[in-house]
């Protein structure tokens, strides 16, 4: 089997450009990068499928290729990859539309809350499920926790129309 150098270079270029675009924070560039990576992978699968041949149907030979039969597995995998990439494209387009409607921008920003959670100390007292209140005099954790119940609830705000 001979490899076509032009197709190998084209698939390498597509995958390299796709990786560069995926690493950006703009969702449309991410979509374009995923599409380029998928097309580059399809070209590599096409190369791995081998050369030209007769149709992969029993009892059907072509005059040009004779007994040399084309590999149907590579063709089936490429067709499946095209269908999967179309579904992923539709999903990412829905995410892009939601992001645009929510923030009117296409750039993914840093999440401040995630950074704060990552910077939290690893002690048990800093865990999100720790419910011990600080003692106002000493500043130490108490074992009583927050006193939830009817005493801690605020009275409903009464407006002028309630009286």
Residue pairs with C-beta under 8 A, 6 or more apart in sequence:
1 50
1 51
2 51
3 47
4 47
7 43
7 46
7 47
8 44
8 47
10 40
10 43
11 40
11 41
11 43
11 44
11 47
12 40
13 40
14 36
14 37
14 39
14 40
14 43
15 36
15 37
15 40
15 41
17 33
17 36
18 32
18 33
18 34
18 35
18 36
18 37
18 38
18 40
19 33
19 37
20 33
21 29
21 30
21 32
21 33
21 36
22 29
22 30
22 33
22 34
22 37
23 33
24 30
24 33
25 107
25 108
25 109
26 106
26 107
26 108
27 92
27 95
27 96
27 99
27 106
27 107
27 108
28 96
28 106
30 92
31 89
31 92
31 93
31 96
34 85
34 88
34 89
34 92
35 85
35 89
38 81
38 85
41 81
42 78
42 81
42 82
45 74
45 77
45 78
45 81
46 74
46 78
48 74
49 70
49 71
49 73
49 74
49 75
50 70
50 71
50 74
51 68
52 65
52 68
52 70
53 65
53 68
53 69
53 70
53 71
54 60
54 61
54 62
54 65
54 66
54 67
54 68
54 69
54 70
55 62
55 69
55 70
56 69
56 70
56 71
56 72
61 67
96 106
99 105
99 106
99 108
100 106
117 128
120 126
124 130
125 132
125 141
130 141
131 145
131 146
132 141
132 142
132 143
132 144
132 145
133 141
133 142
133 144
133 145
133 146
133 147
134 140
134 141
134 142
135 141
135 142
146 152
